[in-house]
Amino acid sequence: MMDSISGLSPRARARLAGVFEALEGLPAAFGQTIVAGMVVVDGNAAATARNILTHEAMYRLGFAVPLLAVGFHVVWALLMYQLFKPVNRTISTLAAFAILVGCAIQAGAAILYLAPLLILQAGPSLDAFNIAQQQDLALFFMNLSHLSFDVYLIFFGFWCVLTGYLIFRSTFMPRILGVLLVLDGVGWMLYLSPPLATYLFPVIGVVSGLAELPLLLWLIVFGVNSDRWQSQAGRALAA
């Protein structure tokens, strides 16, 4: 895959990165946000368990779809690494490692998300727990999955800050996109304190939309200035 991506033109690489950003966007939050919002009843383990079992097919889809998003995100990260390596190889590598760790956590959050369904359908293997205890345990794993996803958002925010810096320092993309992405990253990194991030989520959401949607559209529609990319890559090799 590395060889195939390296063989693409800078503009094609950028446009493909935009495509995978679009593919990753909604699926990433499908289970943790959309499905969980439909089945979880805060503080009510019995109602949550009933909703999970009633909507089992949808709940399983909430596990599978985010795993696809992880795969899309890995490809997106690889493309962005290749694209911004000429700007600063060290920071581009650090950004790639940060998002790969985040993707691993995202996959782990998906596994924890599936755990409540497995617990509720465990049958005799969990006979040591009564029904109420099983329901409480299921809700515990649901909350743990949500917390794990918050940790993923911190790493994603760190990636946004690093990538925003690379965009700002590049000569082949608009600097304003870099500034907005840095602000977006700072917002996601507020999940270091989940209560604060939850309180400020309307602001975080707006900043995210103002940063990530223009970046996606720019990558897909315009890509990068290939001549400037080649010039900056040449200077990096000569340095």
C-alpha contacts under 8 A as a table, 3 or more apart, distances in Angstrom:
res1	aa1	res2	aa2	distance
1	M	4	S	5.02
1	M	5	I	6.09
2	M	5	I	5.24
2	M	6	S	6.01
2	M	78	L	7.94
3	D	6	S	5.05
3	D	7	G	6.24
4	S	7	G	5.22
4	S	8	L	6.90
5	I	8	L	5.41
5	I	13	R	6.98
5	I	79	L	7.02
5	I	82	Q	7.77
6	S	9	S	7.95
6	S	82	Q	7.11
8	L	12	A	6.04
8	L	13	R	5.82
9	S	12	A	5.19
9	S	13	R	6.07
9	S	226	S	7.67
10	P	13	R	5.04
10	P	14	A	6.16
10	P	83	L	6.70
10	P	223	G	7.74
10	P	224	V	6.67
10	P	225	N	7.96
10	P	226	S	5.74
10	P	229	W	7.03
11	R	14	A	5.11
11	R	15	R	6.21
11	R	222	F	7.70
11	R	223	G	4.77
11	R	224	V	5.11
11	R	225	N	6.95
11	R	226	S	6.00
12	A	15	R	5.12
12	A	16	L	6.06
12	A	223	G	6.93
13	R	16	L	5.15
13	R	17	A	6.15
13	R	79	L	6.38
13	R	83	L	6.96
13	R	223	G	7.72
14	A	17	A	4.99
14	A	18	G	6.36
14	A	79	L	7.30
14	A	80	M	7.49
14	A	83	L	6.84
14	A	219	L	5.42
14	A	220	I	7.13
14	A	223	G	4.80
14	A	224	V	6.37
15	R	18	G	5.02
15	R	19	V	6.35
15	R	219	L	4.97
15	R	220	I	4.32
15	R	221	V	7.10
15	R	222	F	7.49
15	R	223	G	5.07
16	L	19	V	4.97
16	L	20	F	6.32
16	L	79	L	7.64
16	L	219	L	7.93
16	L	220	I	7.16
17	A	20	F	5.23
17	A	21	E	6.09
17	A	75	V	7.83
17	A	76	W	5.21
17	A	79	L	5.66
17	A	80	M	6.58
17	A	219	L	6.97
17	A	220	I	7.77
18	G	21	E	4.96
18	G	22	A	6.24
18	G	76	W	7.81
18	G	215	L	7.79
18	G	216	L	4.99
18	G	217	L	7.11
18	G	218	W	7.88
18	G	219	L	4.94
18	G	220	I	5.00
19	V	22	A	5.15
19	V	23	L	6.25
19	V	216	L	7.73
19	V	220	I	6.52
20	F	23	L	4.83
20	F	24	E	5.99
20	F	72	F	5.68
20	F	73	H	6.98
20	F	75	V	7.04
20	F	76	W	5.43
21	E	24	E	5.17
21	E	25	G	6.16
21	E	72	F	7.45
21	E	73	H	7.04
21	E	76	W	6.14
21	E	216	L	6.60
22	A	25	G	5.37
22	A	26	L	7.79
22	A	216	L	6.90
23	L	26	L	7.24
23	L	27	P	7.38
23	L	69	A	7.15
23	L	72	F	6.54
24	E	27	P	5.82
24	E	28	A	5.91
24	E	68	L	7.82
24	E	69	A	4.65
24	E	70	V	7.36
24	E	72	F	5.38
24	E	73	H	5.85
25	G	28	A	5.70
25	G	29	A	7.40
25	G	69	A	7.46
26	L	29	A	5.78
26	L	30	F	6.17
27	P	30	F	4.94
27	P	31	G	7.77
27	P	65	V	5.56
27	P	66	P	5.09
27	P	68	L	7.24
27	P	69	A	5.39
28	A	31	G	7.57
28	A	65	V	7.48
28	A	66	P	4.75
28	A	67	L	7.80
28	A	69	A	5.09
28	A	70	V	7.21
29	A	32	Q	5.39
29	A	33	T	5.32
29	A	34	I	6.99
29	A	66	P	6.86
30	F	33	T	5.63
30	F	34	I	5.09
30	F	35	V	6.31
30	F	62	G	5.97
30	F	65	V	6.99
30	F	66	P	6.46
31	G	34	I	5.88
31	G	35	V	4.95
31	G	36	A	6.01
31	G	59	Y	7.51
31	G	61	L	7.63
31	G	62	G	3.90
31	G	63	F	6.05
31	G	65	V	7.44
31	G	66	P	6.53
31	G	110	A	7.83
31	G	113	Y	7.83
32	Q	35	V	6.46
32	Q	36	A	5.33
32	Q	37	G	7.58
32	Q	62	G	7.55
32	Q	113	Y	7.76
32	Q	145	S	7.96
32	Q	146	H	6.43
32	Q	149	F	7.54
33	T	36	A	5.49
33	T	37	G	5.61
34	I	37	G	5.23
34	I	38	M	6.48
35	V	38	M	5.14
35	V	39	V	6.42
35	V	58	M	7.33
35	V	59	Y	6.55
35	V	62	G	6.09
36	A	39	V	5.27
36	A	40	V	5.54
37	G	40	V	5.83
39	V	48	T	5.73
39	V	51	N	5.10
39	V	52	I	5.98
40	V	47	A	7.72
40	V	48	T	4.84
40	V	51	N	7.47
41	V	44	N	5.44
41	V	45	A	7.23
41	V	47	A	6.30
41	V	48	T	5.29
42	D	45	A	7.79
44	N	47	A	5.57
44	N	48	T	6.25
45	A	48	T	5.08
45	A	49	A	6.04
45	A	132	A	7.91
45	A	135	Q	5.37
45	A	136	D	5.40
45	A	138	A	7.60
45	A	139	L	5.71
46	A	49	A	5.15
46	A	50	R	6.18
46	A	132	A	7.12
46	A	135	Q	5.87
46	A	136	D	7.71
47	A	50	R	5.05
47	A	51	N	6.18
48	T	51	N	5.14
48	T	52	I	6.23
48	T	135	Q	7.98
48	T	139	L	7.23
49	A	52	I	5.13
49	A	53	L	6.29
49	A	116	P	7.93
49	A	120	L	7.23
49	A	135	Q	5.91
49	A	138	A	7.22
49	A	139	L	7.60
50	R	53	L	5.33
50	R	54	T	6.01
51	N	54	T	5.05
51	N	55	H	6.02
52	I	55	H	5.36
52	I	56	E	5.70
52	I	59	Y	6.48
52	I	117	L	6.80
53	L	56	E	5.02
53	L	117	L	7.20
53	L	120	L	7.76
55	H	58	M	5.49
55	H	59	Y	6.09
56	E	59	Y	4.93
56	E	60	R	6.10
56	E	117	L	7.84
57	A	60	R	5.21
57	A	61	L	6.27
58	M	61	L	4.97
58	M	62	G	6.28
59	Y	62	G	4.95
59	Y	63	F	6.75
60	R	63	F	5.12
60	R	64	A	6.44
60	R	114	L	7.27
61	L	64	A	5.05
61	L	65	V	5.90
62	G	65	V	5.78
62	G	66	P	6.76
63	F	66	P	6.05
63	F	67	L	6.85
63	F	110	A	5.65
63	F	111	I	7.39
63	F	113	Y	6.75
63	F	114	L	6.20
64	A	67	L	5.34
64	A	68	L	6.75
65	V	68	L	5.23
65	V	69	A	6.56
66	P	69	A	4.77
66	P	70	V	6.38
66	P	107	A	7.78
66	P	110	A	6.93
67	L	70	V	5.04
67	L	71	G	6.68
67	L	107	A	6.22
67	L	110	A	7.03
68	L	71	G	5.21
68	L	72	F	6.36
69	A	72	F	4.97
69	A	73	H	5.98
70	V	73	H	5.02
70	V	74	V	6.26
70	V	103	C	5.76
70	V	106	Q	6.99
70	V	107	A	6.68
71	G	74	V	5.22
71	G	75	V	6.55
72	F	75	V	5.30
72	F	76	W	6.13
73	H	76	W	4.86
73	H	77	A	5.99
73	H	103	C	7.21
74	V	77	A	5.11
74	V	78	L	6.22
74	V	99	I	7.87
74	V	100	L	6.65
74	V	103	C	7.14
75	V	78	L	5.04
75	V	79	L	6.20
76	W	79	L	5.19
76	W	80	M	6.21
77	A	80	M	5.14
77	A	81	Y	6.09
77	A	96	A	5.97
77	A	99	I	6.89
77	A	100	L	7.69
78	L	81	Y	5.09
78	L	82	Q	6.32
78	L	96	A	6.96
79	L	82	Q	5.19
79	L	83	L	6.09
80	M	83	L	4.87
80	M	84	F	6.09
81	Y	84	F	5.46
81	Y	85	K	5.72
81	Y	92	S	5.51
81	Y	93	T	6.69
81	Y	95	A	7.62
81	Y	96	A	6.14
82	Q	85	K	5.41
83	L	86	P	7.38
84	F	87	V	5.38
84	F	88	N	6.97
84	F	89	R	7.58
84	F	92	S	6.18
84	F	166	L	6.53
84	F	167	I	7.63
84	F	170	S	7.73
85	K	88	N	5.53
85	K	89	R	4.56
85	K	90	T	7.95
85	K	92	S	5.49
85	K	93	T	7.57
86	P	89	R	6.25
86	P	229	W	7.87
86	P	232	Q	6.23
86	P	233	A	4.66
86	P	236	A	5.67
86	P	237	L	8.00
87	V	92	S	7.92
87	V	166	L	6.33
87	V	169	R	6.76
87	V	170	S	5.81
87	V	232	Q	6.92
87	V	233	A	7.37
87	V	236	A	7.26
88	N	91	I	5.60
88	N	92	S	6.03
88	N	166	L	7.13
89	R	92	S	5.10
89	R	93	T	5.98
90	T	93	T	5.18
90	T	94	L	6.16
91	I	94	L	4.92
91	I	95	A	6.05
91	I	162	L	6.73
91	I	166	L	7.69
92	S	95	A	5.09
92	S	96	A	6.25
92	S	162	L	7.51
92	S	163	T	7.28
92	S	166	L	7.44
93	T	96	A	5.04
93	T	97	F	6.26
94	L	97	F	5.17
94	L	98	A	6.09
95	A	98	A	5.05
95	A	99	I	6.28
95	A	158	F	7.62
95	A	159	W	5.10
95	A	162	L	5.90
95	A	163	T	6.73
96	A	99	I	5.39
96	A	100	L	6.15
96	A	159	W	7.55
97	F	100	L	5.08
97	F	101	V	6.20
98	A	101	V	5.30
98	A	102	G	6.25
98	A	155	F	6.01
98	A	156	F	7.54
98	A	158	F	7.12
98	A	159	W	6.09
99	I	102	G	4.70
99	I	103	C	6.00
99	I	155	F	6.18
99	I	156	F	5.97
99	I	159	W	5.94
100	L	103	C	4.94
100	L	104	A	6.27
101	V	104	A	5.12
101	V	105	I	6.36
101	V	155	F	7.40
102	G	105	I	5.07
102	G	106	Q	6.07
102	G	151	V	7.75
102	G	152	Y	4.81
102	G	153	L	7.51
102	G	155	F	5.19
102	G	156	F	6.33
103	C	106	Q	4.81
103	C	107	A	6.18
103	C	152	Y	7.08
104	A	107	A	5.14
104	A	108	G	6.26
105	I	108	G	4.89
105	I	109	A	6.11
105	I	148	S	6.71
105	I	149	F	7.22
105	I	151	V	7.38
105	I	152	Y	5.71
106	Q	109	A	5.04
106	Q	110	A	6.42
106	Q	148	S	7.24
106	Q	149	F	5.92
106	Q	152	Y	5.70
107	A	110	A	5.09
107	A	111	I	6.52
108	G	111	I	5.10
108	G	112	L	6.34
108	G	145	S	7.97
108	G	148	S	7.49
109	A	112	L	5.07
109	A	113	Y	6.03
109	A	144	L	7.92
109	A	145	S	4.73
109	A	146	H	7.05
109	A	148	S	5.25
109	A	149	F	5.66
110	A	113	Y	4.84
110	A	114	L	6.43
110	A	145	S	6.94
111	I	114	L	5.22
111	I	115	A	6.51
111	I	145	S	7.85
112	L	115	A	5.05
112	L	116	P	7.68
112	L	141	F	6.06
112	L	142	M	6.85
112	L	144	L	6.99
112	L	145	S	4.94
113	Y	116	P	6.69
113	Y	141	F	6.89
113	Y	142	M	5.59
113	Y	145	S	5.20
113	Y	146	H	7.76
114	L	117	L	5.72
114	L	118	L	6.63
115	A	118	L	5.06
115	A	119	I	6.10
115	A	138	A	7.00
115	A	141	F	6.40
115	A	142	M	7.59
116	P	119	I	5.06
116	P	120	L	6.14
116	P	137	L	7.43
116	P	138	A	4.06
116	P	139	L	6.73
116	P	141	F	6.10
116	P	142	M	6.38
117	L	120	L	5.15
117	L	121	Q	6.17
117	L	138	A	7.29
118	L	121	Q	5.20
118	L	122	A	5.78
119	I	122	A	5.05
119	I	126	L	7.69
119	I	134	Q	6.70
119	I	137	L	7.68
119	I	138	A	6.20
120	L	123	G	7.51
120	L	134	Q	6.54
120	L	135	Q	6.96
120	L	138	A	6.94
122	A	125	S	5.80
122	A	126	L	6.11
123	G	126	L	6.10
123	G	127	D	6.98
124	P	127	D	4.99
125	S	128	A	7.90
126	L	129	F	5.72
126	L	134	Q	7.81
127	D	130	N	6.68
129	F	132	A	7.93
129	F	133	Q	5.62
129	F	134	Q	5.99
130	N	133	Q	5.30
130	N	134	Q	6.24
131	I	134	Q	5.10
131	I	135	Q	6.23
132	A	135	Q	5.10
132	A	136	D	6.21
133	Q	136	D	4.99
133	Q	137	L	6.08
134	Q	137	L	5.01
134	Q	138	A	6.13
135	Q	138	A	5.02
135	Q	139	L	6.27
136	D	139	L	5.17
136	D	140	F	6.16
137	L	140	F	4.94
137	L	141	F	6.39
138	A	141	F	5.30
138	A	142	M	6.29
139	L	142	M	4.93
139	L	143	N	6.21
140	F	143	N	5.18
140	F	144	L	6.16
141	F	144	L	4.80
141	F	145	S	6.01
142	M	145	S	5.10
142	M	146	H	6.35
143	N	146	H	5.04
143	N	147	L	6.23
144	L	147	L	5.03
144	L	148	S	6.15
145	S	148	S	5.03
145	S	149	F	6.29
146	H	149	F	5.10
146	H	150	D	6.39
147	L	150	D	4.98
147	L	151	V	6.50
148	S	151	V	5.05
148	S	152	Y	6.44
149	F	152	Y	4.91
149	F	153	L	6.37
150	D	153	L	5.01
150	D	154	I	6.60
150	D	191	Y	6.04
150	D	194	P	7.39
151	V	154	I	5.15
151	V	155	F	6.75
151	V	191	Y	7.08
151	V	192	L	7.49
152	Y	155	F	5.27
152	Y	156	F	6.16
153	L	156	F	4.84
153	L	157	G	5.96
153	L	188	W	5.74
153	L	189	M	6.81
153	L	191	Y	6.92
154	I	157	G	5.01
154	I	158	F	6.30
154	I	188	W	5.72
154	I	189	M	4.41
154	I	190	L	7.28
154	I	191	Y	5.94
154	I	192	L	6.64
155	F	158	F	4.98
155	F	159	W	6.22
155	F	189	M	7.37
156	F	159	W	4.99
156	F	160	C	6.20
156	F	185	G	7.15
156	F	188	W	7.18
156	F	189	M	7.86
157	G	160	C	4.94
157	G	161	V	6.30
157	G	184	D	7.02
157	G	185	G	3.75
157	G	186	V	6.13
157	G	187	G	7.11
157	G	188	W	4.75
157	G	189	M	5.04
158	F	161	V	5.15
158	F	162	L	6.33
158	F	185	G	5.90
158	F	186	V	7.52
158	F	189	M	6.70
159	W	162	L	5.19
159	W	163	T	5.93
159	W	185	G	7.12
160	C	163	T	5.10
160	C	164	G	5.72
160	C	181	L	5.67
160	C	182	V	5.85
160	C	184	D	6.83
160	C	185	G	4.62
161	V	164	G	5.09
161	V	165	Y	6.23
161	V	181	L	6.42
161	V	182	V	4.21
161	V	183	L	7.36
161	V	184	D	7.61
161	V	185	G	4.96
161	V	186	V	6.85
162	L	165	Y	5.15
162	L	166	L	6.37
162	L	182	V	7.37
163	T	166	L	4.92
163	T	167	I	6.16
163	T	178	G	7.24
163	T	181	L	7.47
163	T	182	V	7.67
164	G	167	I	5.08
164	G	168	F	6.16
164	G	177	L	7.11
164	G	178	G	3.84
164	G	179	V	6.10
164	G	180	L	7.34
164	G	181	L	4.88
164	G	182	V	4.91
165	Y	168	F	5.04
165	Y	169	R	6.19
165	Y	178	G	5.89
165	Y	179	V	7.42
165	Y	182	V	6.86
166	L	169	R	5.11
166	L	170	S	6.00
166	L	178	G	7.18
167	I	170	S	5.06
167	I	173	M	6.31
167	I	174	P	7.36
167	I	175	R	6.18
167	I	177	L	7.00
167	I	178	G	4.77
168	F	173	M	7.78
168	F	174	P	7.28
168	F	175	R	4.39
168	F	176	I	7.22
168	F	177	L	7.43
168	F	178	G	4.72
168	F	179	V	6.70
169	R	175	R	7.43
170	S	173	M	6.36
170	S	175	R	7.66
170	S	232	Q	7.85
171	T	174	P	7.85
171	T	228	R	6.12
171	T	229	W	7.03
171	T	232	Q	7.18
172	F	224	V	5.52
172	F	225	N	4.94
172	F	226	S	7.31
172	F	228	R	5.36
172	F	229	W	5.61
173	M	177	L	7.74
173	M	224	V	5.94
173	M	225	N	7.08
174	P	177	L	5.78
174	P	178	G	7.36
175	R	178	G	5.17
175	R	179	V	6.50
176	I	179	V	5.04
176	I	180	L	6.19
177	L	180	L	5.22
177	L	181	L	6.10
177	L	211	A	6.63
177	L	214	P	7.38
177	L	215	L	6.33
178	G	181	L	5.08
178	G	182	V	6.20
179	V	182	V	5.24
179	V	183	L	6.46
180	L	183	L	5.16
180	L	184	D	6.15
180	L	207	V	7.58
180	L	210	L	7.13
180	L	211	A	4.91
181	L	184	D	4.83
181	L	185	G	6.08
181	L	208	S	7.86
181	L	211	A	5.19
181	L	212	E	6.91
182	V	185	G	5.03
182	V	186	V	6.29
183	L	186	V	5.13
183	L	187	G	6.34
183	L	207	V	7.14
184	D	187	G	5.14
184	D	188	W	6.50
184	D	204	I	7.11
184	D	207	V	5.64
184	D	208	S	5.16
184	D	211	A	6.30
184	D	212	E	7.91
185	G	188	W	5.20
185	G	189	M	6.13
186	V	189	M	5.07
186	V	190	L	6.57
187	G	190	L	5.40
187	G	191	Y	7.94
187	G	197	A	7.78
187	G	204	I	5.29
187	G	207	V	7.68
187	G	208	S	7.94
188	W	191	Y	5.94
188	W	197	A	7.74
188	W	204	I	6.98
189	M	192	L	5.97
190	L	193	S	5.82
190	L	194	P	7.15
190	L	196	L	6.94
190	L	197	A	5.31
191	Y	194	P	4.63
191	Y	195	P	7.91
191	Y	196	L	7.34
191	Y	197	A	5.21
192	L	197	A	7.99
193	S	196	L	5.45
193	S	197	A	6.24
194	P	197	A	4.97
194	P	198	T	5.93
195	P	198	T	5.10
195	P	199	Y	6.20
196	L	199	Y	5.13
196	L	200	L	6.17
197	A	200	L	5.04
197	A	201	F	5.61
197	A	204	I	7.82
198	T	201	F	5.01
199	Y	202	P	7.77
200	L	203	V	5.51
200	L	204	I	6.25
201	F	204	I	4.77
201	F	205	G	5.82
202	P	205	G	5.14
202	P	206	V	6.31
203	V	206	V	5.20
203	V	207	V	6.23
204	I	207	V	5.24
204	I	208	S	5.98
205	G	208	S	5.01
205	G	209	G	6.21
206	V	209	G	5.17
206	V	210	L	6.25
207	V	210	L	5.05
207	V	211	A	6.15
208	S	211	A	5.20
208	S	212	E	5.72
208	S	213	L	7.85
209	G	212	E	5.52
209	G	213	L	5.54
209	G	214	P	7.95
210	L	213	L	6.23
210	L	214	P	6.58
211	A	214	P	5.87
211	A	215	L	6.32
212	E	215	L	5.09
212	E	216	L	6.08
213	L	216	L	5.08
213	L	217	L	6.18
214	P	217	L	5.10
214	P	218	W	5.91
215	L	218	W	5.13
215	L	219	L	6.09
216	L	219	L	5.29
216	L	220	I	6.26
217	L	220	I	5.22
217	L	221	V	5.82
217	L	222	F	7.90
218	W	221	V	5.30
218	W	222	F	5.29
218	W	223	G	6.22
219	L	222	F	5.66
219	L	223	G	4.24
219	L	224	V	7.10
220	I	223	G	5.81
224	V	229	W	7.30
225	N	228	R	5.50
225	N	229	W	6.14
226	S	229	W	4.93
226	S	230	Q	6.07
227	D	230	Q	5.17
227	D	231	S	6.17
228	R	231	S	4.93
228	R	232	Q	6.12
229	W	232	Q	5.22
229	W	233	A	6.03
230	Q	233	A	4.99
230	Q	234	G	6.03
231	S	234	G	5.09
231	S	235	R	6.35
232	Q	235	R	5.11
232	Q	236	A	6.21
233	A	236	A	5.03
233	A	237	L	6.30
234	G	237	L	5.17
234	G	238	A	6.23
235	R	238	A	5.05
235	R	239	A	6.11
236	A	239	A	5.21
